[in-house]
């Protein structure tokens, strides 16, 4: 009788929407406490440094190896700071190693609190790192990148970065190129920038000029849905198409269908010449840190809510009103689903060693976490009943 009750319980769990162990309350609190004021070297250097320190300390508390990469800027008295969390795989830095990574920038423009741009993405990355780091043993390496100076400025005083994504370019070209000594395989880098602004109201989503001609499928989907800003956009090139498809399919498999997804695969080469990054045709889909990986031949995708093309961010992008005023359960749920998808996708790219359990006593099947005690009760055989 007990065995049958346990069977019914687990069957119910497995047939419900798959959920990873994300903590929405933690995400909301972390966003408010650490990523809700300007993080800029001129207007709020103390808060910016505190955010960097928080990210570093979080990586350490998770048991990750934390690296701080400093780099020069256009100002002699300002040093850029990237933070790297490293979860070493069983084959770390050998020819058999492969690497999956999640990334987001933590800096802001001068006068914006940057709750959406880009605090929410950092929180989603940290949440994914918390869950992925619970695993005792993985075959492959997982990395987490928190970039400084993604934002760039012109025609103001004290400019530290005057071109696209100074921090990630410095990390890729200076630090990452020297970190691994073995010829490892890169499974992919998932880069997030503005992922918070879910808006299910009609006529809240616009598209960049020319999108109807360049991306007719996405334009058609948006129009047919009443121009609602209710989706996450994932963008890659032909070289990244497998990762785009994997993320897209995983997102849909996790349920919560109010949160939709759209995918773009761009017909641009790998490596991507810098000239393409500034071509007007693609300017609105390459303006973040994934471009630093594309120019160097890494497989990478870009996750975004489309920033200034949606809802309140049409007015608040890079302005003071990108603040906590717009936090809601629905928007927290949006970044929570993003975190769950990241966890599941990276679990697939950097699989756990068969039979290993994590620090919380869970055996993971994709994004479904099943208590180890129940596994033992069933003789260690999930869903195999006599």
BAVEX-667384 format. One line per 8 residues: their letters; for each residue x, y, z of C-alpha. Coordinates in Angstrom, 2 decimals, always signed. Layout:
N
a	X:Y:Z  ...
END
This chain:
386
xxxxxxxx	+0.00:+0.00:+0.00  +2.80:+2.43:+0.97  +4.66:+1.55:-2.19  +1.57:+2.36:-4.28  +1.12:+5.72:-2.53  +4.76:+6.60:-3.20  +4.32:+5.59:-6.84  +1.29:+7.85:-7.22
xxxxxxxx	+3.13:+10.73:-5.57  +6.18:+10.49:-7.83  +4.07:+9.96:-10.93  +2.23:+13.16:-10.09  +5.50:+15.05:-9.64  +6.87:+13.82:-12.96  +3.72:+14.61:-14.94  +3.45:+18.16:-13.61
xxxxxxxx	+5.40:+20.99:-15.17  +9.08:+20.33:-14.60  +10.59:+22.68:-12.05  +14.16:+23.18:-10.94  +14.83:+24.34:-7.42  +14.73:+28.09:-8.04  +13.93:+30.38:-5.15  +11.79:+33.29:-6.29
xxxxxxxx	+11.90:+34.98:-2.87  +15.70:+34.89:-2.92  +15.73:+36.29:-6.45  +13.42:+39.17:-5.52  +15.37:+39.99:-2.36  +18.75:+39.79:-4.08  +17.59:+42.05:-6.88  +16.35:+44.65:-4.39
xxxxxxxx	+19.35:+44.54:-2.07  +22.26:+44.30:-4.50  +21.17:+45.36:-8.01  +18.71:+48.23:-7.61  +20.97:+51.30:-7.69  +23.43:+52.63:-10.31  +26.58:+50.57:-10.67  +28.83:+53.05:-12.39
xxxxxxxx	+32.39:+54.25:-11.77  +31.35:+57.93:-11.76  +27.93:+58.11:-10.10  +28.04:+55.23:-7.63  +31.41:+53.45:-7.45  +30.80:+52.20:-3.90  +27.57:+50.39:-4.81  +29.16:+49.04:-7.97
xxxxxxxx	+32.07:+47.59:-6.03  +29.67:+46.13:-3.48  +27.76:+44.39:-6.29  +31.00:+42.95:-7.66  +32.02:+41.77:-4.18  +28.62:+40.19:-3.63  +28.90:+38.20:-6.86  +32.41:+37.03:-5.96
xxxxxxxx	+31.36:+36.03:-2.45  +28.29:+34.22:-3.75  +30.48:+32.13:-6.03  +32.73:+31.27:-3.09  +29.80:+30.36:-0.85  +28.54:+28.01:-3.58  +31.88:+26.21:-3.51  +32.97:+27.57:-6.88
xxxxxxxx	+36.49:+28.69:-7.58  +36.18:+32.48:-7.88  +38.50:+34.47:-10.13  +38.67:+38.26:-10.34  +39.93:+39.57:-13.67  +41.01:+43.21:-13.71  +41.64:+45.15:-16.90  +42.66:+48.63:-17.94
xxxxxxxx	+40.17:+51.24:-19.12  +40.43:+54.62:-20.83  +40.82:+56.20:-17.39  +44.11:+55.71:-15.53  +42.35:+55.73:-12.16  +39.56:+53.28:-13.10  +40.10:+49.53:-13.36  +37.49:+47.23:-14.81
xxxxxxxx	+36.62:+44.10:-12.85  +35.15:+40.88:-14.26  +34.21:+38.02:-11.93  +34.40:+34.36:-12.93  +32.87:+31.42:-11.09  +34.45:+28.09:-11.98  +32.87:+24.68:-11.40  +35.56:+22.23:-12.43
xxxxxxxx	+34.52:+19.08:-14.22  +36.09:+15.67:-13.81  +38.20:+16.24:-16.95  +39.06:+19.87:-16.19  +41.70:+21.36:-18.48  +42.39:+18.13:-20.36  +41.72:+17.25:-23.97  +38.54:+15.51:-22.79
xxxxxxxx	+37.15:+18.62:-21.10  +34.27:+20.64:-22.48  +32.87:+23.90:-21.13  +29.41:+25.40:-20.81  +28.98:+28.94:-19.50  +26.35:+31.44:-18.36  +27.07:+35.17:-18.50  +25.63:+38.60:-17.68
xxxxxxxx	+27.04:+42.09:-17.11  +26.58:+43.79:-13.74  +27.45:+47.43:-14.55  +24.94:+50.14:-15.51  +24.82:+53.49:-17.23  +25.39:+56.52:-15.01  +21.91:+57.35:-13.78  +19.92:+54.16:-14.03
xxxxxxxx	+19.35:+51.69:-11.18  +19.54:+48.98:-13.83  +17.03:+46.58:-12.31  +16.30:+45.16:-15.75  +19.54:+46.28:-17.39  +21.09:+44.17:-16.10  +20.41:+43.28:-12.47  +17.74:+40.68:-13.22
xxxxxxxx	+20.06:+38.73:-15.51  +22.80:+38.64:-12.88  +20.28:+37.33:-10.36  +19.14:+34.64:-12.82  +22.76:+33.63:-13.41  +23.46:+33.42:-9.67  +20.30:+31.37:-9.14  +21.37:+28.95:-11.87
xxxxxxxx	+24.85:+28.78:-10.36  +23.40:+27.97:-6.92  +21.54:+25.00:-8.32  +24.22:+23.74:-10.71  +26.92:+23.96:-8.04  +25.02:+21.57:-5.79  +26.13:+18.68:-7.97  +29.12:+16.90:-6.50
xxxxxxxx	+30.60:+15.60:-9.75  +30.21:+16.65:-13.36  +32.03:+15.35:-16.38  +32.50:+18.79:-17.90  +33.38:+22.24:-16.64  +30.81:+24.99:-16.03  +31.73:+28.67:-15.85  +29.84:+31.79:-14.82
xxxxxxxx	+30.90:+35.23:-16.08  +29.87:+38.55:-14.51  +31.13:+41.29:-16.82  +32.02:+44.86:-16.02  +31.74:+47.73:-18.53  +29.32:+46.22:-20.99  +27.80:+49.67:-21.16  +29.76:+52.17:-23.25
xxxxxxxx	+29.55:+55.94:-23.41  +30.20:+58.87:-25.71  +30.15:+62.65:-25.36  +30.36:+62.70:-21.57  +33.19:+63.22:-19.10  +35.24:+60.42:-17.55  +34.53:+57.71:-20.10  +36.00:+54.36:-19.15
xxxxxxxx	+34.59:+52.35:-22.07  +33.92:+53.94:-25.45  +33.12:+50.84:-27.49  +30.91:+47.78:-27.27  +31.36:+45.45:-24.26  +34.82:+46.38:-23.00  +34.70:+43.94:-20.08  +33.78:+40.81:-21.99
xxxxxxxx	+36.21:+41.61:-24.80  +38.98:+41.98:-22.24  +38.05:+38.71:-20.56  +37.88:+36.74:-23.82  +41.07:+38.19:-25.28  +43.21:+38.61:-22.17  +42.07:+36.16:-19.51  +40.15:+33.33:-21.11
xxxxxxxx	+42.61:+32.84:-23.94  +45.33:+32.12:-21.39  +43.35:+30.23:-18.74  +43.06:+26.83:-20.39  +46.19:+25.09:-21.57  +44.50:+22.04:-23.10  +42.51:+22.10:-26.38  +39.08:+21.93:-24.77
xxxxxxxx	+35.69:+22.02:-26.48  +33.28:+24.90:-25.87  +29.69:+23.68:-25.75  +28.34:+27.22:-25.62  +28.00:+30.49:-23.70  +24.51:+31.67:-22.73  +24.65:+35.48:-22.48  +21.79:+37.42:-20.87
xxxxxxxx	+21.01:+41.13:-21.09  +17.64:+42.63:-20.06  +15.49:+39.56:-19.37  +12.99:+40.94:-16.83  +10.33:+42.88:-18.72  +7.45:+40.49:-19.34  +4.38:+42.38:-20.59  +1.27:+40.47:-21.68
xxxxxxxx	-0.66:+43.59:-22.69  -1.40:+44.10:-26.37  +0.57:+46.66:-28.40  +3.52:+46.61:-26.00  +6.08:+44.99:-28.32  +7.80:+46.79:-31.17  +10.52:+45.51:-33.48  +13.67:+47.13:-34.86
xxxxxxxx	+13.38:+48.81:-38.26  +13.61:+46.27:-41.04  +12.76:+43.31:-38.80  +9.75:+42.36:-40.91  +12.04:+41.78:-43.89  +14.98:+40.24:-42.03  +13.05:+38.10:-39.54  +9.59:+37.52:-41.04
xxxxxxxx	+8.73:+34.51:-38.86  +9.29:+36.38:-35.59  +7.51:+39.48:-36.92  +4.55:+37.33:-37.95  +4.39:+35.66:-34.53  +4.50:+38.99:-32.70  +1.79:+40.51:-34.90  -0.48:+37.48:-34.62
xxxxxxxx	-0.19:+37.60:-30.81  -1.40:+41.16:-30.60  +2.10:+42.60:-30.30  +2.45:+41.41:-26.72  +5.83:+41.55:-25.00  +5.32:+38.10:-23.50  +8.37:+36.25:-24.80  +12.09:+35.78:-24.29
xxxxxxxx	+14.12:+36.20:-27.47  +17.08:+33.90:-28.11  +19.49:+34.82:-30.90  +22.37:+32.89:-32.43  +24.10:+32.32:-35.74  +24.05:+29.22:-37.93  +27.05:+28.05:-35.90  +24.97:+28.34:-32.71
xxxxxxxx	+21.78:+26.83:-34.13  +21.93:+23.62:-32.09  +22.18:+25.59:-28.85  +19.34:+27.88:-29.95  +17.14:+24.87:-30.63  +18.11:+23.18:-27.37  +17.24:+26.23:-25.29  +14.02:+26.86:-27.23
xxxxxxxx	+12.83:+23.27:-26.83  +13.78:+23.15:-23.16  +11.91:+26.39:-22.48  +8.75:+24.99:-24.05  +9.10:+21.67:-22.25  +9.14:+23.40:-18.85  +5.55:+24.57:-19.18  +4.28:+27.91:-17.82
xxxxxxxx	+3.03:+28.66:-21.29  +2.21:+32.29:-20.49  +5.95:+32.84:-20.88  +6.70:+32.36:-24.56  +9.92:+32.26:-26.55  +11.02:+33.41:-29.99  +14.21:+32.31:-31.75  +16.43:+33.99:-34.33
xxxxxxxx	+19.22:+32.28:-36.24  +21.27:+34.89:-38.07  +22.95:+34.26:-41.43  +26.31:+35.61:-40.32  +29.63:+33.74:-40.22  +31.70:+32.28:-37.45  +33.96:+33.95:-36.42  +31.90:+37.09:-36.91
xxxxxxxx	+33.91:+40.05:-38.28  +33.61:+43.18:-36.18  +32.29:+45.03:-39.21  +29.07:+43.03:-39.02  +28.57:+44.10:-35.43  +28.23:+47.70:-36.54  +26.21:+47.00:-39.67  +22.77:+48.58:-39.33
xxxxxxxx	+21.13:+45.32:-40.42  +22.17:+43.48:-37.27  +22.95:+46.31:-34.86  +19.99:+45.68:-32.55  +20.71:+41.96:-32.03  +24.47:+42.09:-31.46  +24.75:+44.93:-28.94  +25.79:+42.93:-25.90
xxxxxxxx	+28.52:+40.66:-24.58  +27.78:+37.70:-26.86  +29.44:+39.73:-29.62  +32.79:+39.35:-27.84  +32.48:+35.58:-28.13  +31.22:+35.67:-31.71  +34.22:+37.64:-32.98  +36.59:+35.08:-31.44
xxxxxxxx	+34.80:+32.01:-32.79  +33.06:+30.78:-29.63  +29.60:+29.23:-29.75  +27.30:+31.68:-27.93  +23.66:+32.79:-27.81  +21.95:+35.95:-26.64  +18.90:+35.98:-24.33  +16.88:+39.19:-24.01
xxxxxxxx	+13.43:+40.68:-23.52  +14.31:+43.05:-26.41  +15.20:+45.94:-24.05  +13.98:+49.31:-25.38  +11.57:+47.68:-27.83  +9.09:+46.61:-25.14  +6.67:+48.19:-22.69  +8.00:+50.50:-20.00
xxxxxxxx	+11.57:+50.06:-21.20  +10.80:+52.10:-24.32  +10.96:+55.02:-21.88  +13.15:+53.61:-19.10  +16.03:+51.98:-20.99  +19.21:+53.55:-19.57  +17.12:+55.94:-17.45  +16.19:+56.34:-13.79
xxxxxxxx	+12.83:+54.60:-14.14  +14.51:+51.21:-14.74  +13.95:+50.60:-11.06  +12.12:+48.46:-8.52  +8.77:+50.10:-9.32  +8.13:+47.51:-12.00  +8.92:+44.40:-9.94  +5.98:+42.00:-9.86
xxxxxxxx	+5.34:+38.31:-9.24  +4.86:+37.84:-12.97  +8.20:+39.39:-13.86  +10.00:+37.44:-11.14  +8.36:+34.32:-12.58  +9.74:+35.26:-16.00  +13.35:+35.37:-14.81  +12.70:+32.26:-12.69
xxxxxxxx	+11.70:+30.33:-15.80  +14.82:+31.63:-17.53  +16.91:+30.33:-14.63  +15.20:+26.94:-14.74  +15.86:+26.68:-18.47  +19.51:+27.64:-17.98  +19.88:+24.95:-15.35  +18.36:+22.26:-17.52
xxxxxxxx	+20.31:+23.23:-20.64  +23.63:+23.37:-18.80  +22.82:+20.06:-17.08  +22.63:+18.58:-20.56  +25.84:+20.21:-21.80  +27.80:+19.38:-18.65  +26.15:+16.20:-17.37  +26.57:+14.88:-13.88
xxxxxxxx	+28.51:+11.70:-13.35  +26.03:+8.83:-13.39  +24.82:+7.92:-9.92  +26.20:+11.00:-8.20  +23.98:+13.04:-5.89  +24.14:+16.67:-4.99  +24.75:+18.43:-1.71  +21.03:+18.80:-1.08
xxxxxxxx	+20.31:+15.08:-1.40  +18.58:+15.16:-4.77  +18.91:+13.07:-7.88  +18.20:+15.21:-10.94  +16.29:+14.10:-13.99  +16.50:+17.13:-16.26  +14.73:+19.88:-14.34  +12.81:+17.55:-12.03
xxxxxxxx	+14.40:+17.14:-8.61  +13.37:+13.95:-6.79  +14.24:+13.58:-3.10  +16.98:+11.02:-2.56  +15.04:+9.45:+0.32  +12.27:+8.44:-2.08  +14.83:+7.04:-4.48  +16.26:+4.87:-1.73
xxxxxxxx	+12.78:+3.81:-0.64  +12.24:+2.49:-4.13  +15.48:+0.61:-4.17  +17.24:+3.31:-6.16  +15.17:+2.61:-9.29  +13.11:+5.57:-10.34  +9.76:+4.76:-11.92  +10.43:+1.03:-11.98
xx	+7.79:-0.70:-9.91  +6.74:-4.31:-9.59
END
